[in-house]
């Protein structure tokens, strides 16, 4: 990465923003979905996240990542079809997600190979099982990331913390291969630019942006772990920095099954939405600031986990404990706010 890149990133962002605003192509399409318009303020946002990041990826990423580039183009296109309400069916989108992820995982040779358990590692030694498991993990991350992208700056801020953790771990431990270092730095800087406009509601990631970023993050973390077998970075370090979007997805599915609701249909009962409603009920912030304030609070709640996971990236048992504590805290907060909101009603 050179100095020219630092000047190009904000230029590309502003050019993309004003072009999409002028064309009125992706302005305020959240009217199609109750989930997407949750916590909306009066600002008319531009859903430019996917377009902006795909330009960055195509322009700055090495051709060694050609399969990833192609896959990200497909996943962005799928997200844009959702953003424009051309493909509103969640079930059909999930089918297309799996087809794209099959292409990415199979042709890039992406594998999750070590879970630090002989029995599980033996099962994963079968190529077909490994293929399915890797695709399943990516799909969980992809949809979980889309779930938490309901408040300004939440998903973009979470991924910023994640990349900061990767930077820290990469420079903390000797011998780490910081694979695709320039590309990751480019994504981090472009995400930082996007975050400042995202947190004030000027721009949204949309389905296209959340799908694209989650796919890249998932792909990169699997490669990062796979290419550093000589340094004992725990696989549960990767799990611990991805726990929130992953568990959000699994918890939402479980919640809908237990309540006999349609699993694939979106709702407004995710944790970040309950936190938003809880803060709104307390009248702590001005209505225009509740959205961003809710995101910042959730990011601060995740910050200790990122710090501990980064400092203890080689300690599997402690990392598993951190993941467990995060899940318990999530459930406790969810149940507390749910009961409180019902009482307030």
N, C-alpha and C positions, 0 to 999 in steps of 0.2 A: 504494500500500500504506500502510495506517495502523497506528496502535498497536493497535487492536482486533484486527487480523489476528495480531499477535504473541501475543496471549492465546488466540485461537481455535485456532491450529494445534496446540499441545500438548493442548488440551481435546478436539479432534476425534480426535487420535491415541489418547489414553487411553480415550475413549468407545468408539472402534472396537475397540480391543484387548480391553477387558473384555467388550464385547458379543459379539464372535466367540468369545472364550474361554468365556463363559457358554453360548452356543448350541452350542459344540463343532462349529462348521460347517466351519472350515478349520484344525483342529488337527492338526499332525503328519501331513499327508497324504503326506509323502515316502516312506512305506512302499511306495508303488506303484512306485517307480523306484530302481534301483541308482545311477543318476546323481545323483538328488536327495538320496539319503541318504548320499552320499559325505562322509566326515569328520564325520558327525553325532555330537554329544555326547548326554548324557543329558537335556538340557533338551527339553521338549516345546514346540516353537515354534508360533506362530500365523502362518499365511500371510496376513497382512493388508495387504501392500504395495499390491496392486491396489485393494482396497476403500478404503483410506485415501487414496490419491492420486486416485482418481476422485471422491471426495467433495470434496477440495480443488479439483480442476479444475472440477467442476460449480458449486461455490459461488463461487469467486473469479475464474474466467476470464470475460473479456468475451464477449458474444454475437456479436462479430465472428468468433470462433473456433468457431462452431456446427458447421461440418463436421468440424473437428478433434475437438470434444467427442463428436459422434456416432460418429466412427471409433474413438475411444478406448474408448467404451462397448462397441462390438462386439469390439475386440481384447482388452479385459479379459474379456469373456464367453467368448471362445475360450480364453484362458489359464486361466480358472477351470474350464472343461470338462476341460482337461488336468490341472490340479491335483487335481480330484476323480476322475480316471481315467474320466470319462464318454466322453472322446474320446482314447483312448490312441494312435491311429495318427498318427505324425509326418507321413506323406504327406498324409493328409486335412487335418491342421492347416495344412500349408503351402499347400494349395489355398485354404482359407478365408482364410489370411493375405493371399494375393495378391488375392482378391476384395475384402477390406476395404481394402487399399492402393490398388487400382484406384479404388475409390470416393473415398478421401481425395485422391489425387493429381489425379484428373480433375475433381472438383467444387470443389476448392480452387485449381485452376490452378497447382499446385506444379510447378516446373521447375528442372532443373539446366542452366544455359545457358552457362556459361563455364568451360572447362578450360584456358584460355590456350594453345590450339593451334587454328590455323585449320581444319585438317582435321577434328578432333574436334568443334569448334564448328559446322562446316557439317553434319556428320551429326546433331548434336543439334538443328539448326534444323527438322528434320522432326518434327512433333508426335507421331506414333505411336512413333518411335524414342525421343524424349525421354521419353514416357510410360513406355515399357518400361524404359528405363535408370534413371529415377528410382525406379520401383517396385522394380527389382532392387537398387539401392543400399540402399533402406529395408529390404528383406527380408534382405539380408546383415547389416545392423546389428541388426535385430530378433532374428534367430536367433543371431548371434554374442554378443549381450548375454545371451541366455538360456543360452548355453553357459558363459559365465564366471560366471554366477550360481550357482556350486557351492560357494562358501566364504562364510562370514559376512562381510558388509561389503565384499566385493570389487566387485560391480557398483555398489552404492549409493555406495561411496567413490570409484570411478572417475568416476561422473557428477558427484559433488561437485567433483572436481578439474577436470572439464570446464567446469562452470558458473563456477568461480572464474576459469578462463582467459578465458571470455567476458566476465566482469565487467572483468577487467584490460584486455583489448583494447578494450572499449567506451569505457573512460575514458582509455586511453592515446592514442588517435588522434582528432584533431579532426574533427568532421563526421560521426562515426559515428551512425547512427540505431539506437539501442538499442530495437529493435522489441519490443513487449510486455514492457517492462521490469518492470512490477509483477508480471505473471504469472510471469516467470522468477525474480524474487526470492521469490515465494511457494513455487515448486517447490523452490528452493534451501533455504529455511528448513525446509520440511516434510521434505525429504530429509535434512537435517542431524539433525532429531529422530529420524527413522527409523533413520539410520545408527548412532546410539549404542545402540539396542536390537538392531539387526541384528548388530553386531559381537560382541555377547555371546550371540547365538543365541536371543534371546527372540522375535524376529519374523523372518519370511522374506518376500522379494518374491514367490516362486513364479513360475510361468509368467505368470500374469495381471499381476503387478507388473512383471516384466522386459519383457514385451511392451509394456505401456502406456508405461513410461518411455522405452524405446528408440524407440518410435514418436513420442512427443512430442519427444525430443531430435533425431531425424532431421528431422522436420518443421521444427522451430524453426531448426536450423542452415542448412537450405536457404533458408528465408525470410530469415534474418539476412544471408546472403551476397547474395541476390537484391536486397534492399532497400538495399544499400550499394555500388552500382556506382561511385559518385563517389569512394569511398575504396578505394585499392588493397589490399584485404584479399585475399590469395591464396586460391584454392579449395583449395590444398594445405595451408593452415592448418586448414581443416575436416577434410581427410583425416588430417592428422597428429594431431588430438585424438580421432579415431575409429579410429585404426589398430588398436588392440588387439582390440576385439570383432570388427571387420571381418575382420582377418587370422586371428583364432581360428577364425572360420567357414570361410574359404577354405582354411586349412591343414588343418582337420579333414576337409573334403570331399576334398581332394587326398590326404591320408593314407589315408583309407578306400578311395578308388579304387585307389591304388597297392597296397594290401594286399588288394584284392579283397573288402572288407567292404561290407555294406549301408550306403549313404551316409546314409540317413535314420534309421538306428537309433542311439540314444545309446550312448556308451561311457564308460569312466573313464580315458581316455588324453589328456585335455586338459592343457595346460601347468600350469594351477593345481593340478590333481590330482597331477601328477608332483612338483611342488614340495612339496605337502602330504606325499606319501609319502617324499620325500627328507628333509625336516625330521624327520618321524616316525622314520625309520631312524637318524638321528643322535642321537635322544633328547635334544635340546637343551631342549625345552619339555615341561611337563606335558601329558598327553594332552588335557585340557580346554582348553588354550590353543593347541594346534597349529593348529587351524582359523583362529582369528582372527590368529594370528601369521603364518601363510602369506599371508593377505590383505594384511596391513600390509606385508610384504616386497615383494609384487608391486606394491602401490601406490607404494612408495618407488622401485622400479625404473622405474616410469612417470613419476615426478615430474620428473626432468631433462628428459624429452621435452616435458612440458607447459610447463615454464618456458621452454625454448628456443623452442618453437613460439609461445608468447605474446609473447616479446620480438621475434621475427622473423616476425611474422604477414604481412608484406608481401613477404617474400623467397622466392619460389617455388623457386628452385634449392636454397637451403639447406634448405627444408622438405622437398623431395623427398629430399635427402640424409639428413635426420633420419628420415624414414619408412623409407628403405632400411636405415639403421643399426639401427633398432628391429626390423625383420624379420630381419636377420642375427643380432642378439643373441638374439632369440626362438628361432631355429633352433639356434643354438649351445647355448643353455641346455637346450633340449628334447633334443637329441642327447646332451649330457653326462649329464643326469639319467637318460635312458633307459638308457644304457650302464651307469651306476653302479648303477641298481636291478637290472639284469639280473645284474651281477656279484655284488651282494649276495644274490641269490636262489641 
